[in-house]
Amino acid sequence: MGVSPWSPATPRQRVESDRRIADRVKEALSVEAATLDPIALLQAIRQLQEELVCLSAGTVPGSHGAPDAVALDTFLASLKTAWESGPIVRPTHRRKISGPRERRRPDPLVEVVDE
């Protein structure tokens, strides 16, 4: 199966057409591709997404959770009016307080400043 360098190709097709890849690697990829089931993969993704939603709705079993944690429903309901309370100031949004900036290299005119 030759793939033109200008035609769109999947990563697997590009590997199969690449002469630098060993034949045993190409064969292993073909065997693995034959065993893949897109429907089973989709079911696994949806199951993991459901678990993620359950985790976001509460705390992880066995953990203490954050002391100021807000329930997901409360958070989502507060989004409607969040703009009214103004911007949230986080530690990363604050500017660093710095003193006066000093010279970083010697003053070239220090010797002739009196002249």
C-alpha positions in Angstrom: 0.0 0.0 0.0 2.0 3.0 -1.2 0.9 6.4 0.0 1.7 9.5 -2.0 3.5 12.2 0.0 0.8 14.6 -1.1 -2.3 12.6 -0.3 -3.7 12.5 3.2 -2.8 9.5 5.3 -3.3 8.1 8.7 -0.2 7.7 11.0 -0.4 4.0 10.5 -0.4 4.4 6.7 2.6 6.6 6.9 4.4 4.0 9.0 3.6 1.3 6.6 4.9 3.3 3.6 8.1 4.4 5.4 11.2 2.3 4.4 13.0 3.2 7.6 10.6 1.2 9.8 11.5 -2.4 10.3 9.1 -5.0 8.8 8.6 -6.7 12.2 7.3 -3.4 13.6 4.9 -2.9 10.7 3.7 -6.5 11.2 3.1 -5.9 15.0 1.1 -2.7 14.1 -1.0 -4.7 11.6 -1.8 -7.4 14.2 -2.7 -4.8 16.8 -4.9 -2.9 14.4 -6.8 -6.1 13.5 -7.7 -6.5 17.2 -9.0 -3.0 17.8 -12.7 -2.6 18.2 -14.0 1.0 17.7 -17.3 0.3 19.5 -15.6 -1.2 22.5 -13.2 1.8 22.6 -16.2 4.2 22.5 -17.9 2.3 25.3 -14.7 2.5 27.4 -14.4 6.3 26.7 -18.0 6.9 27.7 -17.6 4.8 30.9 -14.5 6.8 31.9 -16.3 10.1 31.1 -19.1 9.0 33.4 -16.6 8.2 36.2 -15.1 11.6 35.7 -18.4 13.3 36.1 -19.1 11.4 39.2 -15.7 12.4 40.6 -16.3 16.1 39.8 -19.7 16.0 41.6 -18.1 15.0 44.9 -15.0 14.0 46.5 -12.9 10.9 45.8 -13.8 8.0 48.2 -11.1 7.9 51.0 -10.0 11.5 50.6 -10.9 14.4 52.8 -11.6 16.8 49.9 -10.9 20.5 49.9 -12.3 22.3 52.9 -13.8 25.0 50.8 -15.1 22.7 48.0 -18.4 23.7 46.4 -20.8 21.2 45.0 -21.0 21.1 41.2 -24.6 22.1 41.1 -24.0 25.1 43.3 -21.0 26.1 41.2 -22.9 25.8 37.9 -25.8 27.8 39.3 -23.5 30.6 40.4 -22.1 31.0 36.9 -25.2 33.0 35.9 -24.4 35.8 38.3 -20.6 35.4 38.7 -20.0 38.5 36.5 -21.8 40.7 39.0 -19.3 40.1 41.8 -16.4 41.5 39.7 -13.1 39.8 38.7 -11.6 37.1 40.9 -8.2 38.1 42.1 -5.9 35.2 42.3 -2.3 35.2 43.6 -1.0 34.6 40.1 -2.8 37.7 38.9 -1.2 40.1 41.3 1.8 42.1 40.1 5.0 41.6 41.9 6.1 44.6 44.0 9.5 45.6 42.8 11.8 48.3 44.0 13.6 50.8 41.8 15.4 49.3 38.9 19.1 49.6 39.1 21.7 49.6 36.3 22.7 46.2 35.0 26.0 47.2 33.5 28.6 49.7 34.5 27.9 53.3 33.6 30.3 54.2 30.7 30.1 57.9 31.5 31.0 57.7 35.2 34.6 58.8 34.5 33.7 61.9 32.5 30.5 63.0 34.3 32.3 65.8 36.1 33.5 67.3 32.8 
